[in-house]
Amino acid sequence: MTRNRITPVEAYEPPYYAAVFTTVRTQGPSGYGETDARMEELVKDIPGYLGMDHTQTPGGLGIAVGYFRDADALTEWRTNAEHEHRVAQKRGQAQWYESCTPHVAKVERSHGFVRARDPRSPTAG
């Protein structure tokens, strides 16, 4: 059996920016998955984009954190030249979210570790 390994975004050398979005989803969000996948595809093309972590609880609470090298990269994403991000935001307000709260922070300290894995483990690799 193959398992997907969960890998968070690595710790980068500060300073950089984190855009944290906490959301509560509505029931039956039609088209959400496709739009979410498209937004992840678009943000990867932004110079200075570092990665994204996200999670969703069964009850509908979502947390997504996008990491950006500088404020210009974050601004580029927020104002996305293709305007698809703006369209997605409006659709989210109208259909997909009961609430959405964005937080933007400058990261001043960052560190991390990865536990060494036993290469003999059946889940290694």
N, CA, C and O atoms as a printed pandas DataFrame, in Angstrom:
     atom_number atom_name residue_name chain_id  residue_number  x_coord  y_coord  z_coord
0              1         N          MET        A               1    0.844   -1.181    0.000
1              2        CA          MET        A               1    0.000    0.000    0.000
2              3         C          MET        A               1    0.887    1.241    0.000
3              4         O          MET        A               1    1.809    1.343    0.810
4              5         N          THR        A               2    0.619    2.177   -0.894
5              6        CA          THR        A               2    1.360    3.432   -0.978
6              7         C          THR        A               2    0.599    4.502   -0.215
7              8         O          THR        A               2   -0.611    4.657   -0.379
8              9         N          ARG        A               3    1.321    5.237    0.621
9             10        CA          ARG        A               3    0.708    6.324    1.379
10            11         C          ARG        A               3    1.274    7.642    0.895
11            12         O          ARG        A               3    2.467    7.748    0.610
12            13         N          ASN        A               4    0.413    8.649    0.803
13            14        CA          ASN        A               4    0.875    9.996    0.470
14            15         C          ASN        A               4    1.517   10.584    1.709
15            16         O          ASN        A               4    0.933   10.551    2.792
16            17         N          ARG        A               5    2.698   11.115    1.555
17            18        CA          ARG        A               5    3.379   11.735    2.673
18            19         C          ARG        A               5    2.965   13.190    2.761
19            20         O          ARG        A               5    3.016   13.919    1.771
20            21         N          ILE        A               6    2.561   13.605    3.929
21            22        CA          ILE        A               6    2.194   14.995    4.159
22            23         C          ILE        A               6    3.480   15.775    4.368
23            24         O          ILE        A               6    4.288   15.438    5.234
24            25         N          THR        A               7    3.664   16.808    3.578
25            26        CA          THR        A               7    4.877   17.610    3.650
26            27         C          THR        A               7    4.504   19.080    3.748
27            28         O          THR        A               7    4.008   19.657    2.780
28            29         N          PRO        A               8    4.735   19.697    4.905
29            30        CA          PRO        A               8    4.448   21.134    5.011
30            31         C          PRO        A               8    5.482   21.953    4.262
31            32         O          PRO        A               8    6.558   21.462    3.922
32            33         N          VAL        A               9    5.143   23.199    4.014
33            34        CA          VAL        A               9    6.086   24.120    3.385
34            35         C          VAL        A               9    7.284   24.260    4.320
35            36         O          VAL        A               9    7.131   24.392    5.535
36            37         N          GLU        A              10    8.476   24.228    3.731
37            38        CA          GLU        A              10    9.702   24.308    4.524
38            39         C          GLU        A              10    9.867   25.680    5.169
39            40         O          GLU        A              10    9.223   26.648    4.765
40            41         N          ALA        A              11   10.729   25.751    6.168
41            42        CA          ALA        A              11   11.064   27.022    6.800
42            43         C          ALA        A              11   12.046   27.751    5.898
43            44         O          ALA        A              11   13.103   27.214    5.566
44            45         N          TYR        A              12   11.706   28.958    5.502
45            46        CA          TYR        A              12   12.573   29.778    4.657
46            47         C          TYR        A              12   13.319   30.786    5.511
47            48         O          TYR        A              12   12.957   31.033    6.662
48            49         N          GLU        A              13   14.357   31.362    4.941
49            50        CA          GLU        A              13   15.110   32.404    5.625
50            51         C          GLU        A              13   14.251   33.668    5.666
51            52         O          GLU        A              13   13.883   34.195    4.617
52            53         N          PRO        A              14   13.929   34.160    6.862
53            54        CA          PRO        A              14   13.137   35.384    6.967
54            55         C          PRO        A              14   13.940   36.597    6.515
55            56         O          PRO        A              14   15.165   36.529    6.421
56            57         N          PRO        A              15   13.274   37.684    6.240
57            58        CA          PRO        A              15   11.831   37.842    6.347
58            59         C          PRO        A              15   11.112   37.373    5.084
59            60         O          PRO        A              15   11.666   37.387    3.985
60            61         N          TYR        A              16    9.881   36.964    5.274
61            62        CA          TYR        A              16    8.965   36.682    4.180
62            63         C          TYR        A              16    7.559   36.888    4.715
63            64         O          TYR        A              16    7.395   37.241    5.883
64            65         N          TYR        A              17    6.557   36.680    3.903
65            66        CA          TYR        A              17    5.181   36.970    4.308
66            67         C          TYR        A              17    4.330   35.714    4.305
67            68         O          TYR        A              17    4.519   34.803    3.499
68            69         N          ALA        A              18    3.391   35.701    5.232
69            70        CA          ALA        A              18    2.404   34.618    5.306
70            71         C          ALA        A              18    1.020   35.241    5.222
71            72         O          ALA        A              18    0.692   36.158    5.975
72            73         N          ALA        A              19    0.220   34.737    4.306
73            74        CA          ALA        A              19   -1.182   35.153    4.199
74            75         C          ALA        A              19   -2.016   33.981    4.712
75            76         O          ALA        A              19   -2.040   32.912    4.103
76            77         N          VAL        A              20   -2.694   34.190    5.832
77            78        CA          VAL        A              20   -3.464   33.142    6.496
78            79         C          VAL        A              20   -4.947   33.405    6.253
79            80         O          VAL        A              20   -5.450   34.491    6.540
80            81         N          PHE        A              21   -5.637   32.402    5.722
81            82        CA          PHE        A              21   -7.063   32.517    5.458
82            83         C          PHE        A              21   -7.802   31.497    6.304
83            84         O          PHE        A              21   -7.591   30.293    6.159
84            85         N          THR        A              22   -8.671   31.978    7.190
85            86        CA          THR        A              22   -9.527   31.071    7.942
86            87         C          THR        A              22  -10.926   31.214    7.363
87            88         O          THR        A              22  -11.436   32.323    7.202
88            89         N          THR        A              23  -11.534   30.086    7.056
89            90        CA          THR        A              23  -12.838   30.091    6.412
90            91         C          THR        A              23  -13.762   29.079    7.070
91            92         O          THR        A              23  -13.316   28.101    7.670
92            93         N          VAL        A              24  -15.043   29.331    6.946
93            94        CA          VAL        A              24  -16.073   28.352    7.285
94            95         C          VAL        A              24  -16.870   28.140    6.014
95            96         O          VAL        A              24  -17.437   29.085    5.465
96            97         N          ARG        A              25  -16.914   26.913    5.548
97            98        CA          ARG        A              25  -17.560   26.582    4.276
98            99         C          ARG        A              25  -19.058   26.394    4.437
99           100         O          ARG        A              25  -19.549   26.024    5.504
100          101         N          THR        A              26  -19.765   26.657    3.357
101          102        CA          THR        A              26  -21.193   26.386    3.285
102          103         C          THR        A              26  -21.391   24.916    2.915
103          104         O          THR        A              26  -20.421   24.229    2.592
104          105         N          GLN        A              27  -22.605   24.433    2.957
105          106        CA          GLN        A              27  -22.918   23.064    2.551
106          107         C          GLN        A              27  -23.008   22.989    1.033
107          108         O          GLN        A              27  -23.506   23.915    0.393
108          109         N          GLY        A              28  -22.529   21.895    0.456
109          110        CA          GLY        A              28  -22.675   21.656   -0.981
110          111         C          GLY        A              28  -22.063   22.718   -1.867
111          112         O          GLY        A              28  -22.753   23.239   -2.742
112          113         N          PRO        A              29  -20.776   23.069   -1.679
113          114        CA          PRO        A              29  -20.170   24.132   -2.469
114          115         C          PRO        A              29  -19.855   23.688   -3.906
115          116         O          PRO        A              29  -18.746   23.231   -4.182
116          117         N          SER        A              30  -20.798   23.815   -4.792
117          118        CA          SER        A              30  -20.644   23.416   -6.187
118          119         C          SER        A              30  -19.532   24.187   -6.881
119          120         O          SER        A              30  -19.510   25.417   -6.841
120          121         N          GLY        A              31  -18.601   23.465   -7.522
121          122        CA          GLY        A              31  -17.529   24.081   -8.276
122          123         C          GLY        A              31  -16.338   24.508   -7.444
123          124         O          GLY        A              31  -15.366   25.028   -7.992
124          125         N          TYR        A              32  -16.383   24.307   -6.154
125          126        CA          TYR        A              32  -15.296   24.757   -5.281
126          127         C          TYR        A              32  -13.977   24.063   -5.606
127          128         O          TYR        A              32  -12.948   24.724   -5.749
128          129         N          GLY        A              33  -13.997   22.750   -5.721
129          130        CA          GLY        A              33  -12.770   21.986   -5.940
130          131         C          GLY        A              33  -12.034   22.401   -7.198
131          132         O          GLY        A              33  -10.810   22.535   -7.194
132          133         N          GLU        A              34  -12.779   22.603   -8.276
133          134        CA          GLU        A              34  -12.166   22.999   -9.536
134          135         C          GLU        A              34  -11.536   24.381   -9.439
135          136         O          GLU        A              34  -10.435   24.606   -9.942
136          137         N          THR        A              35  -12.241   25.304   -8.791
137          138        CA          THR        A              35  -11.726   26.666   -8.651
138          139         C          THR        A              35  -10.512   26.676   -7.725
139          140         O          THR        A              35   -9.535   27.376   -7.992
140          141         N          ASP        A              36  -10.567   25.909   -6.648
141          142        CA          ASP        A              36   -9.443   25.822   -5.727
142          143         C          ASP        A              36   -8.199   25.289   -6.446
143          144         O          ASP        A              36   -7.101   25.815   -6.265
144          145         N          ALA        A              37   -8.371   24.262   -7.247
145          146        CA          ALA        A              37   -7.248   23.699   -8.014
146          147         C          ALA        A              37   -6.686   24.738   -8.993
147          148         O          ALA        A              37   -5.470   24.836   -9.157
148          149         N          ARG        A              38   -7.545   25.497   -9.629
149          150        CA          ARG        A              38   -7.108   26.534  -10.570
150          151         C          ARG        A              38   -6.328   27.635   -9.849
151          152         O          ARG        A              38   -5.316   28.116  -10.360
152          153         N          MET        A              39   -6.794   28.031   -8.668
153          154        CA          MET        A              39   -6.094   29.066   -7.909
154          155         C          MET        A              39   -4.706   28.574   -7.499
155          156         O          MET        A              39   -3.744   29.341   -7.548
156          157         N          GLU        A              40   -4.589   27.310   -7.098
157          158        CA          GLU        A              40   -3.279   26.769   -6.738
158          159         C          GLU        A              40   -2.357   26.729   -7.954
159          160         O          GLU        A              40   -1.153   26.950   -7.828
160          161         N          GLU        A              41   -2.911   26.453   -9.115
161          162        CA          GLU        A              41   -2.131   26.446  -10.357
162          163         C          GLU        A              41   -1.634   27.860  -10.681
163          164         O          GLU        A              41   -0.472   28.039  -11.046
164          165         N          LEU        A              42   -2.510   28.863  -10.549
165          166        CA          LEU        A              42   -2.144   30.246  -10.872
166          167         C          LEU        A              42   -1.102   30.817   -9.923
167          168         O          LEU        A              42   -0.167   31.483  -10.366
168          169         N          VAL        A              43   -1.245   30.571   -8.634
169          170        CA          VAL        A              43   -0.343   31.186   -7.660
170          171         C          VAL        A              43    1.085   30.682   -7.847
171          172         O          VAL        A              43    2.031   31.400   -7.524
172          173         N          LYS        A              44    1.262   29.477   -8.358
173          174        CA          LYS        A              44    2.605   28.935   -8.581
174          175         C          LYS        A              44    3.393   29.747   -9.601
175          176         O          LYS        A              44    4.622   29.689   -9.622
176          177         N          ASP        A              45    2.693   30.508  -10.452
177          178        CA          ASP        A              45    3.359   31.323  -11.465
178          179         C          ASP        A              45    3.787   32.702  -10.950
179          180         O          ASP        A              45    4.446   33.451  -11.672
180          181         N          ILE        A              46    3.426   33.038   -9.732
181          182        CA          ILE        A              46    3.775   34.342   -9.161
182          183         C          ILE        A              46    5.236   34.307   -8.708
183          184         O          ILE        A              46    5.584   33.495   -7.851
184          185         N          PRO        A              47    6.100   35.166   -9.261
185          186        CA          PRO        A              47    7.483   35.217   -8.769
186          187         C          PRO        A              47    7.481   35.577   -7.285
187          188         O          PRO        A              47    6.858   36.560   -6.884
188          189         N          GLY        A              48    8.169   34.791   -6.479
189          190        CA          GLY        A              48    8.208   35.042   -5.040
190          191         C          GLY        A              48    7.241   34.183   -4.249
191          192         O          GLY        A              48    7.231   34.248   -3.019
192          193         N          TYR        A              49    6.425   33.378   -4.922
193          194        CA          TYR        A              49    5.539   32.437   -4.217
194          195         C          TYR        A              49    6.398   31.306   -3.668
195          196         O          TYR        A              49    7.205   30.733   -4.401
196          197         N          LEU        A              50    6.237   30.975   -2.383
197          198        CA          LEU        A              50    7.057   29.959   -1.744
198          199         C          LEU        A              50    6.316   28.649   -1.501
199          200         O          LEU        A              50    6.945   27.594   -1.416
200          201         N          GLY        A              51    5.004   28.697   -1.388
201          202        CA          GLY        A              51    4.252   27.474   -1.141
202          203         C          GLY        A              51    2.992   27.739   -0.347
203          204         O          GLY        A              51    2.699   28.875    0.024
204          205         N          MET        A              52    2.246   26.667   -0.089
205          206        CA          MET        A              52    0.979   26.793    0.629
206          207         C          MET        A              52    0.730   25.553    1.476
207          208         O          MET        A              52    0.976   24.426    1.048
208          209         N          ASP        A              53    0.242   25.788    2.676
209          210        CA          ASP        A              53   -0.242   24.726    3.552
210          211         C          ASP        A              53   -1.736   24.945    3.722
211          212         O          ASP        A              53   -2.187   26.087    3.815
212          213         N          HIS        A              54   -2.505   23.871    3.762
213          214        CA          HIS        A              54   -3.935   24.033    4.033
214          215         C          HIS        A              54   -4.516   22.780    4.652
215          216         O          HIS        A              54   -4.007   21.673    4.474
216          217         N          THR        A              55   -5.601   22.990    5.385
217          218        CA          THR        A              55   -6.311   21.895    6.017
218          219         C          THR        A              55   -7.785   22.246    6.114
219          220         O          THR        A              55   -8.157   23.418    6.078
220          221         N          GLN        A              56   -8.611   21.234    6.235
221          222        CA          GLN        A              56  -10.069   21.416    6.321
222          223         C          GLN        A              56  -10.596   20.424    7.358
223          224         O          GLN        A              56  -10.279   19.236    7.302
224          225         N          THR        A              57  -11.390   20.907    8.292
225          226        CA          THR        A              57  -11.993   19.999    9.260
226          227         C          THR        A              57  -13.296   19.437    8.690
227          228         O          THR        A              57  -13.891   20.041    7.797
228          229         N          PRO        A              58  -13.740   18.294    9.196
229          230        CA          PRO        A              58  -15.030   17.750    8.733
230          231         C          PRO        A              58  -16.189   18.719    8.966
231          232         O          PRO        A              58  -17.185   18.676    8.244
232          233         N          GLY        A              59  -16.066   19.585    9.962
233          234        CA          GLY        A              59  -17.120   20.545   10.264
234          235         C          GLY        A              59  -17.142   21.766    9.363
235          236         O          GLY        A              59  -18.066   22.575    9.445
236          237         N          GLY        A              60  -16.129   21.916    8.495
237          238        CA          GLY        A              60  -16.138   23.017    7.542
238          239         C          GLY        A              60  -15.149   24.135    7.788
239          240         O          GLY        A              60  -15.048   25.048    6.970
240          241         N          LEU        A              61  -14.402   24.093    8.908
241          242        CA          LEU        A              61  -13.403   25.126    9.163
242          243         C          LEU        A              61  -12.183   24.845    8.298
243          244         O          LEU        A              61  -11.645   23.738    8.319
244          245         N          GLY        A              62  -11.748   25.843    7.537
245          246        CA          GLY        A              62  -10.565   25.699    6.703
246          247         C          GLY        A              62   -9.515   26.715    7.081
247          248         O          GLY        A              62   -9.826   27.850    7.441
248          249         N          ILE        A              63   -8.276   26.297    6.996
249          250        CA          ILE        A              63   -7.156   27.201    7.210
250          251         C          ILE        A              63   -6.183   26.981    6.070
251          252         O          ILE        A              63   -5.735   25.861    5.829
252          253         N          ALA        A              64   -5.858   28.060    5.370
253          254        CA          ALA        A              64   -4.874   28.014    4.289
254          255         C          ALA        A              64   -3.840   29.095    4.564
255          256         O          ALA        A              64   -4.182   30.223    4.920
256          257         N          VAL        A              65   -2.578   28.738    4.396
257          258        CA          VAL        A              65   -1.495   29.689    4.601
258          259         C          VAL        A              65   -0.642   29.709    3.334
259          260         O          VAL        A              65   -0.043   28.702    2.959
260          261         N          GLY        A              66   -0.598   30.865    2.687
261          262        CA          GLY        A              66    0.260   31.055    1.530
262          263         C          GLY        A              66    1.496   31.811    1.955
263          264         O          GLY        A              66    1.412   32.767    2.726
264          265         N          TYR        A              67    2.655   31.384    1.452
265          266        CA          TYR        A              67    3.922   31.997    1.823
266          267         C          TYR        A              67    4.512   32.704    0.603
267          268         O          TYR        A              67    4.540   32.155   -0.498
268          269         N          PHE        A              68    4.984   33.939    0.825
269          270        CA          PHE        A              68    5.495   34.773   -0.256
270          271         C          PHE        A              68    6.809   35.420    0.169
271          272         O          PHE        A              68    6.944   35.856    1.312
272          273         N          ARG        A              69    7.770   35.484   -0.736
273          274        CA          ARG        A              69    9.088   36.031   -0.440
274          275         C          ARG        A              69    9.020   37.486   -0.013
275          276         O          ARG        A              69    9.759   37.897    0.882
276          277         N          ASP        A              70    8.138   38.285   -0.640
277          278        CA          ASP        A              70    8.082   39.710   -0.315
278          279         C          ASP        A              70    6.658   40.249   -0.511
279          280         O          ASP        A              70    5.774   39.559   -1.018
280          281         N          ALA        A              71    6.473   41.487   -0.097
281          282        CA          ALA        A              71    5.153   42.116   -0.186
282          283         C          ALA        A              71    4.697   42.261   -1.634
283          284         O          ALA        A              71    3.501   42.182   -1.915
284          285         N          ASP        A              72    5.634   42.473   -2.555
285          286        CA          ASP        A              72    5.268   42.603   -3.970
286          287         C          ASP        A              72    4.651   41.312   -4.505
287          288         O          ASP        A              72    3.679   41.355   -5.260
288          289         N          ALA        A              73    5.207   40.170   -4.119
289          290        CA          ALA        A              73    4.658   38.881   -4.558
290          291         C          ALA        A              73    3.250   38.689   -4.008
291          292         O          ALA        A              73    2.362   38.211   -4.713
292          293         N          LEU        A              74    3.053   39.056   -2.770
293          294        CA          LEU        A              74    1.729   38.937   -2.157
294          295         C          LEU        A              74    0.732   39.867   -2.842
295          296         O          LEU        A              74   -0.410   39.480   -3.088
296          297         N          THR        A              75    1.152   41.076   -3.147
297          298        CA          THR        A              75    0.290   42.026   -3.853
298          299         C          THR        A              75   -0.057   41.510   -5.244
299          300         O          THR        A              75   -1.199   41.631   -5.687
300          301         N          GLU        A              76    0.921   40.938   -5.930
301          302        CA          GLU        A              76    0.681   40.372   -7.259
302          303         C          GLU        A              76   -0.392   39.293   -7.190
303          304         O          GLU        A              76   -1.265   39.229   -8.056
304          305         N          TRP        A              77   -0.333   38.445   -6.164
305          306        CA          TRP        A              77   -1.348   37.405   -6.021
306          307         C          TRP        A              77   -2.719   38.013   -5.716
307          308         O          TRP        A              77   -3.729   37.612   -6.295
308          309         N          ARG        A              78   -2.741   38.973   -4.812
309          310        CA          ARG        A              78   -4.012   39.585   -4.414
310          311         C          ARG        A              78   -4.702   40.262   -5.589
311          312         O          ARG        A              78   -5.929   40.243   -5.690
312          313         N          THR        A              79   -3.917   40.860   -6.476
313          314        CA          THR        A              79   -4.488   41.611   -7.596
314          315         C          THR        A              79   -4.378   40.856   -8.917
315          316         O          THR        A              79   -4.659   41.421   -9.974
316          317         N          ASN        A              80   -3.975   39.593   -8.873
317          318        CA          ASN        A              80   -3.774   38.701  -10.015
318          319         C          ASN        A              80   -4.155   39.288  -11.366
319          320         O          ASN        A              80   -5.301   39.678  -11.591
320          321         N          ALA        A              81   -3.177   39.343  -12.256
321          322        CA          ALA        A              81   -3.357   39.960  -13.575
322          323         C          ALA        A              81   -4.490   39.330  -14.381
323          324         O          ALA        A              81   -5.143   40.026  -15.159
324          325         N          GLU        A              82   -4.736   38.051  -14.218
325          326        CA          GLU        A              82   -5.802   37.395  -14.980
326          327         C          GLU        A              82   -7.180   37.651  -14.366
327          328         O          GLU        A              82   -8.197   37.286  -14.957
328          329         N          HIS        A              83   -7.220   38.253  -13.226
329          330        CA          HIS        A              83   -8.453   38.567  -12.495
330          331         C          HIS        A              83   -9.233   37.330  -12.055
331          332         O          HIS        A              83  -10.323   37.455  -11.496
332          333         N          GLU        A              84   -8.692   36.150  -12.299
333          334        CA          GLU        A              84   -9.384   34.932  -11.859
334          335         C          GLU        A              84   -9.472   34.851  -10.345
335          336         O          GLU        A              84  -10.449   34.341   -9.797
336          337         N          HIS        A              85   -8.445   35.356   -9.671
337          338        CA          HIS        A              85   -8.463   35.329   -8.216
338          339         C          HIS        A              85   -9.595   36.206   -7.677
339          340         O          HIS        A              85  -10.291   35.810   -6.743
340          341         N          ARG        A              86   -9.781   37.380   -8.252
341          342        CA          ARG        A              86  -10.874   38.282   -7.832
342          343         C          ARG        A              86  -12.234   37.639   -8.073
343          344         O          ARG        A              86  -13.126   37.734   -7.230
344          345         N          VAL        A              87  -12.395   36.989   -9.214
345          346        CA          VAL        A              87  -13.651   36.305   -9.531
346          347         C          VAL        A              87  -13.903   35.195   -8.512
347          348         O          VAL        A              87  -15.023   35.020   -8.032
348          349         N          ALA        A              88  -12.844   34.446   -8.187
349          350        CA          ALA        A              88  -12.979   33.368   -7.200
350          351         C          ALA        A              88  -13.346   33.931   -5.827
351          352         O          ALA        A              88  -14.156   33.342   -5.110
352          353         N          GLN        A              89  -12.756   35.063   -5.463
353          354        CA          GLN        A              89  -13.088   35.684   -4.174
354          355         C          GLN        A              89  -14.574   36.043   -4.108
355          356         O          GLN        A              89  -15.241   35.775   -3.109
356          357         N          LYS        A              90  -15.076   36.641   -5.164
357          358        CA          LYS        A              90  -16.492   37.036   -5.186
358          359         C          LYS        A              90  -17.407   35.824   -5.144
359          360         O          LYS        A              90  -18.435   35.840   -4.467
360          361         N          ARG        A              91  -17.036   34.773   -5.867
361          362        CA          ARG        A              91  -17.848   33.550   -5.849
362          363         C          ARG        A              91  -17.803   32.907   -4.464
363          364         O          ARG        A              91  -18.803   32.364   -3.993
364          365         N          GLY        A              92  -16.644   32.970   -3.816
365          366        CA          GLY        A              92  -16.519   32.448   -2.460
366          367         C          GLY        A              92  -17.455   33.164   -1.502
367          368         O          GLY        A              92  -18.119   32.528   -0.683
368          369         N          GLN        A              93  -17.510   34.486   -1.602
369          370        CA          GLN        A              93  -18.399   35.264   -0.736
370          371         C          GLN        A              93  -19.865   34.945   -1.018
371          372         O          GLN        A              93  -20.680   34.890   -0.098
372          373         N          ALA        A              94  -20.195   34.737   -2.287
373          374        CA          ALA        A              94  -21.585   34.489   -2.670
374          375         C          ALA        A              94  -22.027   33.052   -2.418
375          376         O          ALA        A              94  -23.193   32.823   -2.096
376          377         N          GLN        A              95  -21.117   32.067   -2.558
377          378        CA          GLN        A              95  -21.519   30.670   -2.533
378          379         C          GLN        A              95  -20.829   29.788   -1.511
379          380         O          GLN        A              95  -21.497   29.022   -0.816
380          381         N          TRP        A              96  -19.509   29.873   -1.400
381          382        CA          TRP        A              96  -18.746   28.830   -0.735
382          383         C          TRP        A              96  -18.464   29.040    0.734
383          384         O          TRP        A              96  -18.218   28.074    1.456
384          385         N          TYR        A              97  -18.493   30.285    1.198
385          386        CA          TYR        A              97  -18.079   30.553    2.568
386          387         C          TYR        A              97  -19.184   31.206    3.389
387          388         O          TYR        A              97  -19.874   32.119    2.936
388          389         N          GLU        A              98  -19.326   30.703    4.617
389          390        CA          GLU        A              98  -20.134   31.402    5.616
390          391         C          GLU        A              98  -19.328   32.588    6.139
391          392         O          GLU        A              98  -19.874   33.651    6.435
392          393         N          SER        A              99  -18.020   32.381    6.245
393          394        CA          SER        A              99  -17.133   33.463    6.667
394          395         C          SER        A              99  -15.731   33.207    6.119
395          396         O          SER        A              99  -15.343   32.071    5.843
396          397         N          CYS        A             100  -14.990   34.295    5.972
397          398        CA          CYS        A             100  -13.599   34.221    5.519
398          399         C          CYS        A             100  -12.853   35.382    6.166
399          400         O          CYS        A             100  -13.273   36.535    6.069
400          401         N          THR        A             101  -11.747   35.067    6.821
401          402        CA          THR        A             101  -10.950   36.098    7.467
402          403         C          THR        A             101   -9.505   35.953    7.016
403          404         O          THR        A             101   -8.847   34.971    7.358
404          405         N          PRO        A             102   -9.004   36.918    6.251
405          406        CA          PRO        A             102   -7.590   36.884    5.878
406          407         C          PRO        A             102   -6.732   37.627    6.912
407          408         O          PRO        A             102   -7.141   38.645    7.471
408          409         N          HIS        A             103   -5.555   37.093    7.141
409          410        CA          HIS        A             103   -4.561   37.718    8.016
410          411         C          HIS        A             103   -3.251   37.717    7.241
411          412         O          HIS        A             103   -2.894   36.708    6.633
412          413         N          VAL        A             104   -2.536   38.823    7.254
413          414        CA          VAL        A             104   -1.239   38.900    6.580
414          415         C          VAL        A             104   -0.199   39.258    7.636
415          416         O          VAL        A             104   -0.375   40.191    8.420
416          417         N          ALA        A             105    0.890   38.488    7.633
417          418        CA          ALA        A             105    1.932   38.705    8.635
418          419         C          ALA        A             105    3.313   38.633    7.990
419          420         O          ALA        A             105    3.538   37.877    7.045
420          421         N          LYS        A             106    4.215   39.427    8.514
421          422        CA          LYS        A             106    5.610   39.345    8.105
422          423         C          LYS        A             106    6.291   38.334    9.028
423          424         O          LYS        A             106    6.279   38.497   10.248
424          425         N          VAL        A             107    6.874   37.307    8.450
425          426        CA          VAL        A             107    7.538   36.264    9.227
426          427         C          VAL        A             107    8.950   36.745    9.560
427          428         O          VAL        A             107    9.746   37.058    8.676
428          429         N          GLU        A             108    9.231   36.793   10.850
429          430        CA          GLU        A             108   10.535   37.266   11.302
430          431         C          GLU        A             108   11.410   36.145   11.831
431          432         O          GLU        A             108   12.623   36.311   11.961
432          433         N          ARG        A             109   10.808   35.011   12.133
433          434        CA          ARG        A             109   11.573   33.865   12.615
434          435         C          ARG        A             109   10.932   32.608   12.053
435          436         O          ARG        A             109    9.707   32.487   12.017
436          437         N          SER        A             110   11.766   31.673   11.616
437          438        CA          SER        A             110   11.252   30.441   11.022
438          439         C          SER        A             110   12.296   29.349   11.178
439          440         O          SER        A             110   13.471   29.574   10.889
440          441         N          HIS        A             111   11.897   28.201   11.618
441          442        CA          HIS        A             111   12.792   27.055   11.713
442          443         C          HIS        A             111   11.950   25.784   11.677
443          444         O          HIS        A             111   10.729   25.844   11.823
444          445         N          GLY        A             112   12.574   24.671   11.491
445          446        CA          GLY        A             112   11.833   23.422   11.437
446          447         C          GLY        A             112   12.775   22.233   11.468
447          448         O          GLY        A             112   13.995   22.393   11.506
448          449         N          PHE        A             113   12.200   21.040   11.452
449          450        CA          PHE        A             113   12.974   19.810   11.388
450          451         C          PHE        A             113   12.129   18.754   10.698
451          452         O          PHE        A             113   10.907   18.875   10.608
452          453         N          VAL        A             114   12.791   17.732   10.220
453          454        CA          VAL        A             114   12.122   16.574    9.649
454          455         C          VAL        A             114   12.687   15.352   10.357
455          456         O          VAL        A             114   13.899   15.135   10.366
456          457         N          ARG        A             115   11.817   14.567   10.941
457          458        CA          ARG        A             115   12.239   13.361   11.651
458          459         C          ARG        A             115   12.853   12.376   10.665
459          460         O          ARG        A             115   12.297   12.127    9.595
460          461         N          ALA        A             116   13.991   11.823   11.030
461          462        CA          ALA        A             116   14.624   10.812   10.192
462          463         C          ALA        A             116   13.727    9.575   10.165
463          464         O          ALA        A             116   13.182    9.156   11.186
464          465         N          ARG        A             117   13.594    9.011    8.979
465          466        CA          ARG        A             117   12.750    7.827    8.837
466          467         C          ARG        A             117   13.614    6.588    8.728
467          468         O          ARG        A             117   14.699    6.623    8.147
468          469         N          ASP        A             118   13.131    5.498    9.288
469          470        CA          ASP        A             118   13.805    4.216    9.210
470          471         C          ASP        A             118   13.594    3.651    7.812
471          472         O          ASP        A             118   12.454    3.364    7.447
472          473         N          PRO        A             119   14.652    3.478    7.010
473          474        CA          PRO        A             119   14.477    2.988    5.628
474          475         C          PRO        A             119   13.893    1.585    5.560
475          476         O          PRO        A             119   13.447    1.158    4.495
476          477         N          ARG        A             120   13.886    0.861    6.670
477          478        CA          ARG        A             120   13.309   -0.485    6.676
478          479         C          ARG        A             120   11.810   -0.470    6.942
479          480         O          ARG        A             120   11.139   -1.495    6.826
480          481         N          SER        A             121   11.296    0.693    7.297
481          482        CA          SER        A             121    9.870    0.815    7.609
482          483         C          SER        A             121    9.040    0.541    6.354
483          484         O          SER        A             121    9.429    0.958    5.263
484          485         N          PRO        A             122    7.881   -0.168    6.489
485          486        CA          PRO        A             122    7.043   -0.426    5.328
486          487         C          PRO        A             122    6.416    0.829    4.737
487          488         O          PRO        A             122    5.950    0.800    3.598
488          489         N          THR        A             123    6.394    1.925    5.481
489          490        CA          THR        A             123    5.814    3.178    4.970
490          491         C          THR        A             123    6.881    4.146    4.509
491          492         O          THR        A             123    6.551    5.247    4.069
492          493         N          ALA        A             124    8.143    3.780    4.591
493          494        CA          ALA        A             124    9.231    4.677    4.155
494          495         C          ALA        A             124    9.267    4.748    2.633
495          496         O          ALA        A             124    8.923    3.802    1.924
496          497         N          GLY        A             125    9.695    5.900    2.176
497          498        CA          GLY        A             125    9.992    6.010    0.773
498          499         C          GLY        A             125    9.040    6.643   -0.089
499          500         O          GLY        A             125    9.271    6.749   -1.293
